[in-house]
Amino acid sequence: MLSRRAKYALRAMIYLADRRGAAPVSVRDIAHDLKIPRPFLEQIFSELKRSNLLISTRGNQGGFLLSRSPKDINLAEIIRHIDGPLALAPCASQTAFQQCTDCVDLHICQLRPALIAARDATAKVLEKTTLAQSAAEKKPPNLSE
C-alpha cells in the first residue's frame, strides 16, 4: 500500500508536470491547491530534491521545478525514493533484497514466487507510466466555476 507521503509526492509531482515550462511554483501554492499540509509537503520536497527529482530556486519568484522533463520521470522512481522498494516483502525486492526474518529456506518458500510476480507486474506498470502521461490524464472538472 502506498504511504500518504508517496501519494502526496505523486500528486505534487504531477502538479508540477502539468505546469512544465512555467515559473517555479512555491510549496505554499502547491499545498494550497492540492490541500496537502504545507509542513508535510516541505519535508517531501526536501527528500525529492535530495533525490535529484526536483530543483529549487530562492527569492520572491522562487519555488520548485522538476529536475527533468516529465516524460523522463516515472511513477516508480518517485515511489521508490519516498517509500522504498516496490516489493511486498524484502525477499522479493530487486533493490533491497533480504531474506525474510521468519523464512526457514528462501529456496523452498512457496510464497516468494507470487511476491516476485506481484513486484514485477507493479514495477512494469509504474515504470512505464511517466509524469507526462499522468498529467495528461483527464482532470476532474473545476467545481468552483
Wavefront OBJ file of the C-alpha trace (Angstrom):
o trace
v 0.000 0.000 0.000
v 1.253 3.472 -0.814
v 2.004 5.694 2.124
v 0.356 9.072 2.433
v 3.807 10.591 1.785
v 4.067 8.752 -1.544
v 0.543 9.770 -2.576
v 1.273 13.411 -1.779
v 4.618 13.207 -3.586
v 2.976 11.753 -6.694
v 0.184 14.341 -6.688
v 2.641 17.214 -6.243
v 4.992 15.939 -8.945
v 2.088 15.537 -11.380
v 1.011 19.070 -10.472
v 4.480 20.340 -11.403
v 4.483 18.260 -14.598
v 1.213 19.885 -15.580
v 2.925 23.275 -15.287
v 6.109 22.328 -17.160
v 7.786 25.361 -18.659
v 6.083 27.737 -16.254
v 7.852 29.605 -13.487
v 8.879 27.812 -10.292
v 5.929 27.047 -8.022
v 6.056 27.690 -4.283
v 5.342 24.952 -1.779
v 2.693 27.260 -0.317
v 0.799 27.380 -3.620
v 1.092 23.646 -4.254
v -0.001 22.798 -0.707
v -2.967 25.151 -1.011
v -4.065 23.921 -4.448
v -3.713 20.222 -3.578
v -4.915 20.560 0.023
v -1.738 18.999 1.417
v -0.393 20.175 4.792
v 2.432 22.580 3.954
v 4.978 21.314 6.541
v 4.421 17.753 5.316
v 4.892 18.810 1.680
v 8.058 20.726 2.589
v 9.527 17.521 4.062
v 8.547 15.528 0.985
v 10.012 18.133 -1.376
v 13.227 18.208 0.616
v 13.547 14.462 0.093
v 12.689 14.704 -3.622
v 15.274 17.470 -4.025
v 17.954 15.300 -2.362
v 16.949 12.535 -4.783
v 17.527 14.922 -7.715
v 13.900 14.794 -8.836
v 13.299 18.472 -8.042
v 15.289 21.659 -8.220
v 14.563 24.738 -6.172
v 15.124 28.426 -6.667
v 15.197 31.086 -3.983
v 13.765 34.545 -3.828
v 10.419 36.225 -4.499
v 9.876 34.223 -7.667
v 11.386 31.083 -6.135
v 9.881 27.675 -5.831
v 10.247 24.196 -7.249
v 10.593 22.738 -10.718
v 11.047 19.205 -11.978
v 14.715 18.391 -12.498
v 13.974 16.619 -15.800
v 11.271 16.528 -18.396
v 8.005 14.950 -17.141
v 8.372 12.276 -19.830
v 11.679 11.234 -18.235
v 10.379 10.705 -14.684
v 8.260 7.637 -13.976
v 5.992 6.949 -11.034
v 8.100 4.021 -9.792
v 11.104 6.306 -9.370
v 9.145 8.682 -7.133
v 7.615 5.893 -5.050
v 10.995 4.227 -4.540
v 12.512 7.488 -3.289
v 9.669 8.057 -0.843
v 8.544 4.579 0.254
v 11.475 2.385 -0.749
v 11.212 -0.842 -2.755
v 8.015 -1.738 -4.605
v 8.131 -5.344 -3.381
v 5.685 -6.521 -0.728
v 8.431 -8.412 1.120
v 12.196 -7.940 1.292
v 12.839 -11.356 -0.312
v 11.063 -10.181 -3.485
v 12.905 -6.876 -3.779
v 15.455 -6.264 -6.504
v 16.826 -3.105 -4.922
v 16.777 -4.061 -1.223
v 16.824 -7.867 -1.180
v 16.932 -9.552 2.206
v 15.749 -12.927 3.343
v 12.631 -12.563 5.465
v 13.368 -12.964 9.167
v 10.781 -15.729 9.563
v 11.859 -17.644 6.439
v 13.248 -21.131 7.011
v 14.684 -21.588 3.499
v 14.477 -18.993 0.752
v 14.757 -21.631 -1.990
v 11.693 -23.593 -0.925
v 9.475 -20.667 0.078
v 6.066 -21.185 -1.522
v 5.055 -17.552 -1.202
v 8.108 -15.905 -2.783
v 7.241 -16.671 -6.454
v 3.883 -14.912 -6.093
v 5.517 -11.940 -4.341
v 8.080 -11.653 -7.133
v 5.318 -11.829 -9.773
v 3.380 -9.086 -7.955
v 6.510 -6.925 -7.753
v 7.227 -7.430 -11.447
v 3.673 -6.571 -12.510
v 3.588 -3.486 -10.299
v 7.006 -2.304 -11.464
v 6.062 -2.833 -15.114
v 3.065 -0.502 -14.841
v 4.701 2.148 -12.640
v 7.962 2.242 -14.607
v 6.078 2.724 -17.875
v 3.852 5.492 -16.508
v 5.518 8.893 -16.659
v 4.604 12.175 -15.053
v 3.782 13.491 -18.529
v 1.250 10.697 -19.062
v -0.245 11.187 -15.627
v -0.541 14.946 -16.113
v -2.303 14.356 -19.444
v -4.980 12.171 -17.832
v -8.456 13.644 -17.740
v -8.681 16.149 -14.929
v -11.755 16.464 -12.718
v -13.939 19.463 -13.502
v -13.243 22.632 -11.557
v -16.165 22.778 -9.159
v -15.662 26.471 -8.409
v -16.509 27.549 -11.959
l 1 2 3 4 5 6 7 8 9 10 11 12 13 14 15 16 17 18 19 20 21 22 23 24 25 26 27 28 29 30 31 32 33 34 35 36 37 38 39 40 41 42 43 44 45 46 47 48 49 50 51 52 53 54 55 56 57 58 59 60 61 62 63 64 65 66 67 68 69 70 71 72 73 74 75 76 77 78 79 80 81 82 83 84 85 86 87 88 89 90 91 92 93 94 95 96 97 98 99 100 101 102 103 104 105 106 107 108 109 110 111 112 113 114 115 116 117 118 119 120 121 122 123 124 125 126 127 128 129 130 131 132 133 134 135 136 137 138 139 140 141 142 143 144 145
